[in-house]
Amino acid sequence: MTQPSPSPFAAPWEAQVFALVVSLREAGLFTWSEWAERLGQGIRPADAPERAADYGAWLATLEGILAERGVAGADSVAARTEAFQRAAAATPHGEPIRLENDPLYRP
Amino acid sequence: MSHDHAEHDHAHHDHVHHGSELSPVEARVRALESLLTEKGYVDPAALDALVELYETKVGPHLGARVVARAWVDPVFRSRLLTDATPAIAELGIGGRGGEHMVVVENTPETHNLVVCTLCSCYPWPVLGLPPVWYKAPPYRARAVIDPRGVLAEFGVTLPETTRITVWDSTAETRYMVLPMRPAGTEGFSEEALAPLVTRDSMIGTGLATALPIEPAEMPV
């Protein structure tokens, strides 16, 4: 429980979520107080036990704020997520997964 | 701490060639990053620089320098306890997540313990990013109702006469503990003292100790 970890992130996606949140805060999309308040709400669902304030919770909180502010709606995020999954399936193992690899990609 | 984060079922496409896989959460994060980059909200190079900063540069070794300085320099210690943010800045340490830091001092009479009951507020400039347990519901809840029990789980037993004070960090005010200087370190230099200061001793879930500690505790 108290073991130090060599990286504060358990997976690369956690680091990316962290960096996105810090960048958007610095771009002025929200303050740290707003962020803490939204994160605190998000980890206390009305119908389920309290959750960890982990990077999964950060991701859900970020998606909520982006949708609400009209920056990235749930539909466009879902569509882009599917595009990345198609791109991944079409990318030979070990090569970088680029959006352009999506067979349905059009610039 | 690193349980089932990435690999869930990937039972979709059955095909002849071997493609790559993105877990649902990985694909969501890639999608957000790509949309936000297109719209000009983020810069991928800046994101990479942030990750590198928090993976390699910012961590509890910085807080340990602050503590060691306070142990050897009573005037600094007094400034640190009166107004922590500018005192910490004297060592070139500060920035995001540490705009207003407060340092609370452990004594034989009072032991301090820091928690964020709301979410995971933590003094990033001195401690880096919080450990998994700090963000989990059991610690958030029990640090307040049963601090002595929590300390026992961390292997810390205090005298019955020592009061425990619990500090609730927020986005605005983030606390760090100044642990007691271990016995037997009289005459140690600041440089010799810093490695005795663990991350947990600055959260209050541990004590600084003169016994050798694992080198991994102090990332370079």
Interface residues (C-beta under 8 A of the other chain):
Chain A: M1 T2 Q3 P4 S5 P6 S7 P8 F9 A10 A11 P12 W13 E14 A15 Q16 V17 F18 A19 L20 V22 S23 L24 R25 E26 A27 L29 T31 W32 S33 W35 A36 E37 L39 G40 I43 P49 E50 R51 A52 A53 D54 G56 A57 L59 L62 E63 L66 V71 A72 S76 V77 R80 T81 E82 A83 F84 Q85 A88 A89 A90 T91 P92 H93 G94 E95 I97 L99
Chain B: M1 S2 H5 A6 H12 H13 H15 H17 H18 G19 S20 E21 L22 S23 P24 V25 E26 A27 R28 V29 R30 A31 L32 E33 S34 L35 L36 K39 Y41 V42 D43 A46 L47 D48 L50 V51 Y54 E55 G59 R96 G97 C116 L118 C119 S120 C121 G128 L129 P130 P131 V132 W133 K135 A136 P137 R140 A141 E153 F154 G155 T170 A171 E172 R199 D200 T205 G206 E214 A216 E217 P219
